[in-house]
């Protein structure tokens, strides 16, 4: 760890096309893009199926098949396909497939676990289906949905590291270069950077969760 700290605090390792700053930007770009695409696909679908209460179990089970498929295997298949020269497309596609299951599952489960009494009361007040969804189901399901977003984000950030195994960019290139040079300090430093990035992403999403998701008022102590 001392050698890894020395590696991390050496300014020359942070500059240039192969430096930490450039690799961190690549890692953040690929992870963020994959998470945005997966969220744009999975969250509306999961929320809609949860609101309807039909077809959700099948969709969740189908999406969970993606959990059993190794991301590295998907990347390897892409790298022998015509997409191998398409830049980050293979990596982003594989990460999207990996991020969809937790997003879709939590969105569906979050809406379905909303207290049905609250839904019936809203309908009894004359709310339309859209009003019930936006004013009752979505606010109450938000904590579960955000849990799925945090889980998917951390998994994507950590898994994006293996993109280096097929020649893509990101922090994984620091680790693979360390293995090639038999430099244990560089390998550990790369792993620490990935872990720190995942923790930062988790912390930011927790803060966003507390900022956007309403919480019940606390009961004052006697």
MODELLER restraints for C-alpha pairs under 7 A, 6 or more apart:
rsr = mdl.restraints
at = mdl.atoms
rsr.add(forms.Gaussian(group=physical.xy_distance, feature=features.Distance(at['CA:3:A'], at['CA:185:A']), mean=5.31, stdev=0.5))
rsr.add(forms.Gaussian(group=physical.xy_distance, feature=features.Distance(at['CA:4:A'], at['CA:185:A']), mean=4.34, stdev=0.5))
rsr.add(forms.Gaussian(group=physical.xy_distance, feature=features.Distance(at['CA:4:A'], at['CA:186:A']), mean=6.20, stdev=0.5))
rsr.add(forms.Gaussian(group=physical.xy_distance, feature=features.Distance(at['CA:4:A'], at['CA:188:A']), mean=5.99, stdev=0.5))
rsr.add(forms.Gaussian(group=physical.xy_distance, feature=features.Distance(at['CA:4:A'], at['CA:189:A']), mean=5.00, stdev=0.5))
rsr.add(forms.Gaussian(group=physical.xy_distance, feature=features.Distance(at['CA:7:A'], at['CA:185:A']), mean=6.74, stdev=0.5))
rsr.add(forms.Gaussian(group=physical.xy_distance, feature=features.Distance(at['CA:7:A'], at['CA:186:A']), mean=6.57, stdev=0.5))
rsr.add(forms.Gaussian(group=physical.xy_distance, feature=features.Distance(at['CA:7:A'], at['CA:189:A']), mean=6.95, stdev=0.5))
rsr.add(forms.Gaussian(group=physical.xy_distance, feature=features.Distance(at['CA:8:A'], at['CA:189:A']), mean=6.39, stdev=0.5))
rsr.add(forms.Gaussian(group=physical.xy_distance, feature=features.Distance(at['CA:13:A'], at['CA:19:A']), mean=5.20, stdev=0.5))
rsr.add(forms.Gaussian(group=physical.xy_distance, feature=features.Distance(at['CA:13:A'], at['CA:20:A']), mean=6.23, stdev=0.5))
rsr.add(forms.Gaussian(group=physical.xy_distance, feature=features.Distance(at['CA:14:A'], at['CA:20:A']), mean=4.46, stdev=0.5))
rsr.add(forms.Gaussian(group=physical.xy_distance, feature=features.Distance(at['CA:14:A'], at['CA:21:A']), mean=5.43, stdev=0.5))
rsr.add(forms.Gaussian(group=physical.xy_distance, feature=features.Distance(at['CA:15:A'], at['CA:21:A']), mean=6.45, stdev=0.5))
rsr.add(forms.Gaussian(group=physical.xy_distance, feature=features.Distance(at['CA:23:A'], at['CA:169:A']), mean=6.53, stdev=0.5))
rsr.add(forms.Gaussian(group=physical.xy_distance, feature=features.Distance(at['CA:23:A'], at['CA:170:A']), mean=4.58, stdev=0.5))
rsr.add(forms.Gaussian(group=physical.xy_distance, feature=features.Distance(at['CA:23:A'], at['CA:171:A']), mean=5.15, stdev=0.5))
rsr.add(forms.Gaussian(group=physical.xy_distance, feature=features.Distance(at['CA:24:A'], at['CA:170:A']), mean=6.10, stdev=0.5))
rsr.add(forms.Gaussian(group=physical.xy_distance, feature=features.Distance(at['CA:24:A'], at['CA:171:A']), mean=5.88, stdev=0.5))
rsr.add(forms.Gaussian(group=physical.xy_distance, feature=features.Distance(at['CA:26:A'], at['CA:169:A']), mean=6.12, stdev=0.5))
rsr.add(forms.Gaussian(group=physical.xy_distance, feature=features.Distance(at['CA:26:A'], at['CA:170:A']), mean=4.91, stdev=0.5))
rsr.add(forms.Gaussian(group=physical.xy_distance, feature=features.Distance(at['CA:27:A'], at['CA:160:A']), mean=6.98, stdev=0.5))
rsr.add(forms.Gaussian(group=physical.xy_distance, feature=features.Distance(at['CA:27:A'], at['CA:170:A']), mean=4.14, stdev=0.5))
rsr.add(forms.Gaussian(group=physical.xy_distance, feature=features.Distance(at['CA:27:A'], at['CA:171:A']), mean=6.01, stdev=0.5))
rsr.add(forms.Gaussian(group=physical.xy_distance, feature=features.Distance(at['CA:30:A'], at['CA:92:A']), mean=6.13, stdev=0.5))
rsr.add(forms.Gaussian(group=physical.xy_distance, feature=features.Distance(at['CA:31:A'], at['CA:156:A']), mean=5.94, stdev=0.5))
rsr.add(forms.Gaussian(group=physical.xy_distance, feature=features.Distance(at['CA:31:A'], at['CA:157:A']), mean=5.63, stdev=0.5))
rsr.add(forms.Gaussian(group=physical.xy_distance, feature=features.Distance(at['CA:31:A'], at['CA:160:A']), mean=6.56, stdev=0.5))
rsr.add(forms.Gaussian(group=physical.xy_distance, feature=features.Distance(at['CA:34:A'], at['CA:92:A']), mean=5.11, stdev=0.5))
rsr.add(forms.Gaussian(group=physical.xy_distance, feature=features.Distance(at['CA:34:A'], at['CA:95:A']), mean=5.83, stdev=0.5))
rsr.add(forms.Gaussian(group=physical.xy_distance, feature=features.Distance(at['CA:34:A'], at['CA:96:A']), mean=5.07, stdev=0.5))
rsr.add(forms.Gaussian(group=physical.xy_distance, feature=features.Distance(at['CA:35:A'], at['CA:96:A']), mean=6.60, stdev=0.5))
rsr.add(forms.Gaussian(group=physical.xy_distance, feature=features.Distance(at['CA:35:A'], at['CA:99:A']), mean=6.72, stdev=0.5))
rsr.add(forms.Gaussian(group=physical.xy_distance, feature=features.Distance(at['CA:35:A'], at['CA:153:A']), mean=6.52, stdev=0.5))
rsr.add(forms.Gaussian(group=physical.xy_distance, feature=features.Distance(at['CA:37:A'], at['CA:96:A']), mean=6.70, stdev=0.5))
rsr.add(forms.Gaussian(group=physical.xy_distance, feature=features.Distance(at['CA:38:A'], at['CA:96:A']), mean=5.09, stdev=0.5))
rsr.add(forms.Gaussian(group=physical.xy_distance, feature=features.Distance(at['CA:38:A'], at['CA:99:A']), mean=6.07, stdev=0.5))
rsr.add(forms.Gaussian(group=physical.xy_distance, feature=features.Distance(at['CA:38:A'], at['CA:100:A']), mean=5.38, stdev=0.5))
rsr.add(forms.Gaussian(group=physical.xy_distance, feature=features.Distance(at['CA:39:A'], at['CA:103:A']), mean=6.72, stdev=0.5))
rsr.add(forms.Gaussian(group=physical.xy_distance, feature=features.Distance(at['CA:42:A'], at['CA:100:A']), mean=5.70, stdev=0.5))
rsr.add(forms.Gaussian(group=physical.xy_distance, feature=features.Distance(at['CA:42:A'], at['CA:103:A']), mean=5.89, stdev=0.5))
rsr.add(forms.Gaussian(group=physical.xy_distance, feature=features.Distance(at['CA:42:A'], at['CA:104:A']), mean=4.76, stdev=0.5))
rsr.add(forms.Gaussian(group=physical.xy_distance, feature=features.Distance(at['CA:43:A'], at['CA:103:A']), mean=6.09, stdev=0.5))
rsr.add(forms.Gaussian(group=physical.xy_distance, feature=features.Distance(at['CA:43:A'], at['CA:104:A']), mean=5.73, stdev=0.5))
rsr.add(forms.Gaussian(group=physical.xy_distance, feature=features.Distance(at['CA:43:A'], at['CA:107:A']), mean=5.91, stdev=0.5))
rsr.add(forms.Gaussian(group=physical.xy_distance, feature=features.Distance(at['CA:46:A'], at['CA:104:A']), mean=4.83, stdev=0.5))
rsr.add(forms.Gaussian(group=physical.xy_distance, feature=features.Distance(at['CA:46:A'], at['CA:105:A']), mean=6.80, stdev=0.5))
rsr.add(forms.Gaussian(group=physical.xy_distance, feature=features.Distance(at['CA:46:A'], at['CA:107:A']), mean=4.87, stdev=0.5))
rsr.add(forms.Gaussian(group=physical.xy_distance, feature=features.Distance(at['CA:46:A'], at['CA:108:A']), mean=4.43, stdev=0.5))
rsr.add(forms.Gaussian(group=physical.xy_distance, feature=features.Distance(at['CA:47:A'], at['CA:107:A']), mean=5.24, stdev=0.5))
rsr.add(forms.Gaussian(group=physical.xy_distance, feature=features.Distance(at['CA:47:A'], at['CA:108:A']), mean=5.39, stdev=0.5))
rsr.add(forms.Gaussian(group=physical.xy_distance, feature=features.Distance(at['CA:47:A'], at['CA:111:A']), mean=6.41, stdev=0.5))
rsr.add(forms.Gaussian(group=physical.xy_distance, feature=features.Distance(at['CA:49:A'], at['CA:55:A']), mean=6.50, stdev=0.5))
rsr.add(forms.Gaussian(group=physical.xy_distance, feature=features.Distance(at['CA:49:A'], at['CA:56:A']), mean=5.24, stdev=0.5))
rsr.add(forms.Gaussian(group=physical.xy_distance, feature=features.Distance(at['CA:49:A'], at['CA:108:A']), mean=6.37, stdev=0.5))
rsr.add(forms.Gaussian(group=physical.xy_distance, feature=features.Distance(at['CA:50:A'], at['CA:56:A']), mean=6.43, stdev=0.5))
rsr.add(forms.Gaussian(group=physical.xy_distance, feature=features.Distance(at['CA:50:A'], at['CA:108:A']), mean=4.52, stdev=0.5))
rsr.add(forms.Gaussian(group=physical.xy_distance, feature=features.Distance(at['CA:50:A'], at['CA:109:A']), mean=6.79, stdev=0.5))
rsr.add(forms.Gaussian(group=physical.xy_distance, feature=features.Distance(at['CA:50:A'], at['CA:111:A']), mean=5.10, stdev=0.5))
rsr.add(forms.Gaussian(group=physical.xy_distance, feature=features.Distance(at['CA:50:A'], at['CA:112:A']), mean=5.28, stdev=0.5))
rsr.add(forms.Gaussian(group=physical.xy_distance, feature=features.Distance(at['CA:51:A'], at['CA:111:A']), mean=6.29, stdev=0.5))
rsr.add(forms.Gaussian(group=physical.xy_distance, feature=features.Distance(at['CA:51:A'], at['CA:133:A']), mean=6.86, stdev=0.5))
rsr.add(forms.Gaussian(group=physical.xy_distance, feature=features.Distance(at['CA:56:A'], at['CA:108:A']), mean=6.67, stdev=0.5))
rsr.add(forms.Gaussian(group=physical.xy_distance, feature=features.Distance(at['CA:60:A'], at['CA:104:A']), mean=6.65, stdev=0.5))
rsr.add(forms.Gaussian(group=physical.xy_distance, feature=features.Distance(at['CA:60:A'], at['CA:105:A']), mean=5.62, stdev=0.5))
rsr.add(forms.Gaussian(group=physical.xy_distance, feature=features.Distance(at['CA:63:A'], at['CA:100:A']), mean=6.85, stdev=0.5))
rsr.add(forms.Gaussian(group=physical.xy_distance, feature=features.Distance(at['CA:63:A'], at['CA:101:A']), mean=5.06, stdev=0.5))
rsr.add(forms.Gaussian(group=physical.xy_distance, feature=features.Distance(at['CA:64:A'], at['CA:101:A']), mean=5.31, stdev=0.5))
rsr.add(forms.Gaussian(group=physical.xy_distance, feature=features.Distance(at['CA:66:A'], at['CA:97:A']), mean=6.29, stdev=0.5))
rsr.add(forms.Gaussian(group=physical.xy_distance, feature=features.Distance(at['CA:66:A'], at['CA:98:A']), mean=6.09, stdev=0.5))
rsr.add(forms.Gaussian(group=physical.xy_distance, feature=features.Distance(at['CA:66:A'], at['CA:101:A']), mean=6.92, stdev=0.5))
rsr.add(forms.Gaussian(group=physical.xy_distance, feature=features.Distance(at['CA:67:A'], at['CA:98:A']), mean=6.52, stdev=0.5))
rsr.add(forms.Gaussian(group=physical.xy_distance, feature=features.Distance(at['CA:71:A'], at['CA:94:A']), mean=5.99, stdev=0.5))
rsr.add(forms.Gaussian(group=physical.xy_distance, feature=features.Distance(at['CA:71:A'], at['CA:98:A']), mean=6.99, stdev=0.5))
rsr.add(forms.Gaussian(group=physical.xy_distance, feature=features.Distance(at['CA:72:A'], at['CA:162:A']), mean=6.85, stdev=0.5))
rsr.add(forms.Gaussian(group=physical.xy_distance, feature=features.Distance(at['CA:74:A'], at['CA:94:A']), mean=6.01, stdev=0.5))
rsr.add(forms.Gaussian(group=physical.xy_distance, feature=features.Distance(at['CA:75:A'], at['CA:90:A']), mean=6.14, stdev=0.5))
rsr.add(forms.Gaussian(group=physical.xy_distance, feature=features.Distance(at['CA:75:A'], at['CA:91:A']), mean=6.35, stdev=0.5))
rsr.add(forms.Gaussian(group=physical.xy_distance, feature=features.Distance(at['CA:75:A'], at['CA:94:A']), mean=6.26, stdev=0.5))
rsr.add(forms.Gaussian(group=physical.xy_distance, feature=features.Distance(at['CA:76:A'], at['CA:166:A']), mean=6.98, stdev=0.5))
rsr.add(forms.Gaussian(group=physical.xy_distance, feature=features.Distance(at['CA:78:A'], at['CA:84:A']), mean=5.98, stdev=0.5))
rsr.add(forms.Gaussian(group=physical.xy_distance, feature=features.Distance(at['CA:78:A'], at['CA:90:A']), mean=5.66, stdev=0.5))
rsr.add(forms.Gaussian(group=physical.xy_distance, feature=features.Distance(at['CA:83:A'], at['CA:90:A']), mean=6.61, stdev=0.5))
rsr.add(forms.Gaussian(group=physical.xy_distance, feature=features.Distance(at['CA:84:A'], at['CA:90:A']), mean=6.94, stdev=0.5))
rsr.add(forms.Gaussian(group=physical.xy_distance, feature=features.Distance(at['CA:91:A'], at['CA:163:A']), mean=6.27, stdev=0.5))
rsr.add(forms.Gaussian(group=physical.xy_distance, feature=features.Distance(at['CA:95:A'], at['CA:156:A']), mean=6.27, stdev=0.5))
rsr.add(forms.Gaussian(group=physical.xy_distance, feature=features.Distance(at['CA:99:A'], at['CA:152:A']), mean=5.23, stdev=0.5))
rsr.add(forms.Gaussian(group=physical.xy_distance, feature=features.Distance(at['CA:99:A'], at['CA:156:A']), mean=6.58, stdev=0.5))
rsr.add(forms.Gaussian(group=physical.xy_distance, feature=features.Distance(at['CA:102:A'], at['CA:148:A']), mean=5.35, stdev=0.5))
rsr.add(forms.Gaussian(group=physical.xy_distance, feature=features.Distance(at['CA:102:A'], at['CA:152:A']), mean=6.01, stdev=0.5))
rsr.add(forms.Gaussian(group=physical.xy_distance, feature=features.Distance(at['CA:103:A'], at['CA:148:A']), mean=5.07, stdev=0.5))
rsr.add(forms.Gaussian(group=physical.xy_distance, feature=features.Distance(at['CA:103:A'], at['CA:149:A']), mean=5.95, stdev=0.5))
rsr.add(forms.Gaussian(group=physical.xy_distance, feature=features.Distance(at['CA:103:A'], at['CA:152:A']), mean=6.64, stdev=0.5))
rsr.add(forms.Gaussian(group=physical.xy_distance, feature=features.Distance(at['CA:106:A'], at['CA:144:A']), mean=5.96, stdev=0.5))
rsr.add(forms.Gaussian(group=physical.xy_distance, feature=features.Distance(at['CA:106:A'], at['CA:145:A']), mean=5.27, stdev=0.5))
rsr.add(forms.Gaussian(group=physical.xy_distance, feature=features.Distance(at['CA:106:A'], at['CA:148:A']), mean=5.26, stdev=0.5))
rsr.add(forms.Gaussian(group=physical.xy_distance, feature=features.Distance(at['CA:107:A'], at['CA:145:A']), mean=5.00, stdev=0.5))
rsr.add(forms.Gaussian(group=physical.xy_distance, feature=features.Distance(at['CA:110:A'], at['CA:141:A']), mean=4.52, stdev=0.5))
rsr.add(forms.Gaussian(group=physical.xy_distance, feature=features.Distance(at['CA:110:A'], at['CA:144:A']), mean=5.18, stdev=0.5))
rsr.add(forms.Gaussian(group=physical.xy_distance, feature=features.Distance(at['CA:110:A'], at['CA:145:A']), mean=6.12, stdev=0.5))
rsr.add(forms.Gaussian(group=physical.xy_distance, feature=features.Distance(at['CA:111:A'], at['CA:137:A']), mean=5.82, stdev=0.5))
rsr.add(forms.Gaussian(group=physical.xy_distance, feature=features.Distance(at['CA:111:A'], at['CA:138:A']), mean=6.81, stdev=0.5))
rsr.add(forms.Gaussian(group=physical.xy_distance, feature=features.Distance(at['CA:111:A'], at['CA:141:A']), mean=5.18, stdev=0.5))
rsr.add(forms.Gaussian(group=physical.xy_distance, feature=features.Distance(at['CA:114:A'], at['CA:137:A']), mean=6.18, stdev=0.5))
rsr.add(forms.Gaussian(group=physical.xy_distance, feature=features.Distance(at['CA:114:A'], at['CA:140:A']), mean=6.28, stdev=0.5))
rsr.add(forms.Gaussian(group=physical.xy_distance, feature=features.Distance(at['CA:114:A'], at['CA:141:A']), mean=6.44, stdev=0.5))
rsr.add(forms.Gaussian(group=physical.xy_distance, feature=features.Distance(at['CA:119:A'], at['CA:132:A']), mean=6.73, stdev=0.5))
rsr.add(forms.Gaussian(group=physical.xy_distance, feature=features.Distance(at['CA:119:A'], at['CA:136:A']), mean=6.85, stdev=0.5))
rsr.add(forms.Gaussian(group=physical.xy_distance, feature=features.Distance(at['CA:122:A'], at['CA:132:A']), mean=6.27, stdev=0.5))
rsr.add(forms.Gaussian(group=physical.xy_distance, feature=features.Distance(at['CA:142:A'], at['CA:213:A']), mean=6.35, stdev=0.5))
rsr.add(forms.Gaussian(group=physical.xy_distance, feature=features.Distance(at['CA:143:A'], at['CA:213:A']), mean=6.65, stdev=0.5))
rsr.add(forms.Gaussian(group=physical.xy_distance, feature=features.Distance(at['CA:146:A'], at['CA:209:A']), mean=6.53, stdev=0.5))
rsr.add(forms.Gaussian(group=physical.xy_distance, feature=features.Distance(at['CA:150:A'], at['CA:202:A']), mean=6.13, stdev=0.5))
rsr.add(forms.Gaussian(group=physical.xy_distance, feature=features.Distance(at['CA:150:A'], at['CA:205:A']), mean=6.25, stdev=0.5))
rsr.add(forms.Gaussian(group=physical.xy_distance, feature=features.Distance(at['CA:154:A'], at['CA:198:A']), mean=5.36, stdev=0.5))
rsr.add(forms.Gaussian(group=physical.xy_distance, feature=features.Distance(at['CA:154:A'], at['CA:201:A']), mean=6.89, stdev=0.5))
rsr.add(forms.Gaussian(group=physical.xy_distance, feature=features.Distance(at['CA:154:A'], at['CA:202:A']), mean=6.50, stdev=0.5))
rsr.add(forms.Gaussian(group=physical.xy_distance, feature=features.Distance(at['CA:157:A'], at['CA:198:A']), mean=5.96, stdev=0.5))
rsr.add(forms.Gaussian(group=physical.xy_distance, feature=features.Distance(at['CA:158:A'], at['CA:194:A']), mean=6.49, stdev=0.5))
rsr.add(forms.Gaussian(group=physical.xy_distance, feature=features.Distance(at['CA:158:A'], at['CA:198:A']), mean=6.64, stdev=0.5))
rsr.add(forms.Gaussian(group=physical.xy_distance, feature=features.Distance(at['CA:161:A'], at['CA:170:A']), mean=6.52, stdev=0.5))
rsr.add(forms.Gaussian(group=physical.xy_distance, feature=features.Distance(at['CA:161:A'], at['CA:171:A']), mean=6.06, stdev=0.5))
rsr.add(forms.Gaussian(group=physical.xy_distance, feature=features.Distance(at['CA:161:A'], at['CA:172:A']), mean=4.26, stdev=0.5))
rsr.add(forms.Gaussian(group=physical.xy_distance, feature=features.Distance(at['CA:162:A'], at['CA:172:A']), mean=6.08, stdev=0.5))
rsr.add(forms.Gaussian(group=physical.xy_distance, feature=features.Distance(at['CA:163:A'], at['CA:169:A']), mean=6.72, stdev=0.5))
rsr.add(forms.Gaussian(group=physical.xy_distance, feature=features.Distance(at['CA:163:A'], at['CA:172:A']), mean=6.83, stdev=0.5))
rsr.add(forms.Gaussian(group=physical.xy_distance, feature=features.Distance(at['CA:164:A'], at['CA:170:A']), mean=6.80, stdev=0.5))
rsr.add(forms.Gaussian(group=physical.xy_distance, feature=features.Distance(at['CA:164:A'], at['CA:172:A']), mean=5.07, stdev=0.5))
rsr.add(forms.Gaussian(group=physical.xy_distance, feature=features.Distance(at['CA:164:A'], at['CA:173:A']), mean=5.09, stdev=0.5))
rsr.add(forms.Gaussian(group=physical.xy_distance, feature=features.Distance(at['CA:164:A'], at['CA:176:A']), mean=6.95, stdev=0.5))
rsr.add(forms.Gaussian(group=physical.xy_distance, feature=features.Distance(at['CA:171:A'], at['CA:190:A']), mean=6.40, stdev=0.5))
rsr.add(forms.Gaussian(group=physical.xy_distance, feature=features.Distance(at['CA:171:A'], at['CA:194:A']), mean=6.69, stdev=0.5))
rsr.add(forms.Gaussian(group=physical.xy_distance, feature=features.Distance(at['CA:172:A'], at['CA:190:A']), mean=6.98, stdev=0.5))
rsr.add(forms.Gaussian(group=physical.xy_distance, feature=features.Distance(at['CA:174:A'], at['CA:186:A']), mean=6.91, stdev=0.5))
rsr.add(forms.Gaussian(group=physical.xy_distance, feature=features.Distance(at['CA:174:A'], at['CA:187:A']), mean=6.90, stdev=0.5))
rsr.add(forms.Gaussian(group=physical.xy_distance, feature=features.Distance(at['CA:174:A'], at['CA:190:A']), mean=5.50, stdev=0.5))
rsr.add(forms.Gaussian(group=physical.xy_distance, feature=features.Distance(at['CA:175:A'], at['CA:186:A']), mean=6.55, stdev=0.5))
rsr.add(forms.Gaussian(group=physical.xy_distance, feature=features.Distance(at['CA:175:A'], at['CA:187:A']), mean=4.51, stdev=0.5))
rsr.add(forms.Gaussian(group=physical.xy_distance, feature=features.Distance(at['CA:175:A'], at['CA:190:A']), mean=5.16, stdev=0.5))
rsr.add(forms.Gaussian(group=physical.xy_distance, feature=features.Distance(at['CA:175:A'], at['CA:191:A']), mean=6.91, stdev=0.5))
rsr.add(forms.Gaussian(group=physical.xy_distance, feature=features.Distance(at['CA:178:A'], at['CA:184:A']), mean=6.45, stdev=0.5))
rsr.add(forms.Gaussian(group=physical.xy_distance, feature=features.Distance(at['CA:178:A'], at['CA:186:A']), mean=5.04, stdev=0.5))
rsr.add(forms.Gaussian(group=physical.xy_distance, feature=features.Distance(at['CA:178:A'], at['CA:187:A']), mean=4.93, stdev=0.5))
rsr.add(forms.Gaussian(group=physical.xy_distance, feature=features.Distance(at['CA:179:A'], at['CA:187:A']), mean=6.55, stdev=0.5))
